[in-house]
């Protein structure tokens, strides 16, 4: 590997790091919602995996089944977090594939990616 190739590789690594940071910021700003109990409880989380909101159907609160409410809240939060984690993983994989495609000897994006 000559000096020019090494410099080019370093520049690509810096570009990749910058783009990954931008992607992480964009994903953190996204919101993901999921519900449980037929929509009686809804949780909204950020792409940064922070709980932003919990909505509980008022009729559910009027009942005496505290255990059910707790279970539904946990289920809704977990479902929303799963959505966020899946989106983050998908976007990061897509970004890595597109960045690696320009490096000789590295695999390119899968067929149909980016379309």
Secondary structure in CASP SS format (residue, H / E / C, confidence):
PFRMAT SS
TARGET T0000
AUTHOR 0000-0000-0000
METHOD secondary structure of the structure
MODEL  1
X C 1.00
X C 1.00
X H 1.00
X H 1.00
X H 1.00
X H 1.00
X H 1.00
X H 1.00
X H 1.00
X H 1.00
X H 1.00
X H 1.00
X H 1.00
X H 1.00
X H 1.00
X H 1.00
X H 1.00
X H 1.00
X H 1.00
X H 1.00
X H 1.00
X H 1.00
X H 1.00
X H 1.00
X H 1.00
X H 1.00
X H 1.00
X H 1.00
X H 1.00
X C 1.00
X E 1.00
X E 1.00
X E 1.00
X E 1.00
X E 1.00
X E 1.00
X C 1.00
X C 1.00
X C 1.00
X C 1.00
X E 1.00
X E 1.00
X E 1.00
X E 1.00
X E 1.00
X E 1.00
X C 1.00
X C 1.00
X C 1.00
X C 1.00
X E 1.00
X E 1.00
X E 1.00
X E 1.00
X E 1.00
X E 1.00
X C 1.00
X H 1.00
X H 1.00
X H 1.00
X H 1.00
X H 1.00
X C 1.00
X C 1.00
X C 1.00
X H 1.00
X H 1.00
X H 1.00
X H 1.00
X H 1.00
X H 1.00
X H 1.00
X H 1.00
X H 1.00
X H 1.00
X H 1.00
X H 1.00
X H 1.00
X H 1.00
X H 1.00
X H 1.00
X H 1.00
X H 1.00
X H 1.00
X H 1.00
X H 1.00
X H 1.00
X H 1.00
X H 1.00
X H 1.00
X H 1.00
X H 1.00
X H 1.00
X H 1.00
X H 1.00
X H 1.00
X H 1.00
X H 1.00
X H 1.00
X H 1.00
X C 1.00
X C 1.00
X C 1.00
X C 1.00
X C 1.00
X C 1.00
X C 1.00
X C 1.00
X C 1.00
X C 1.00
X C 1.00
X C 1.00
X C 1.00
X C 1.00
X C 1.00
END
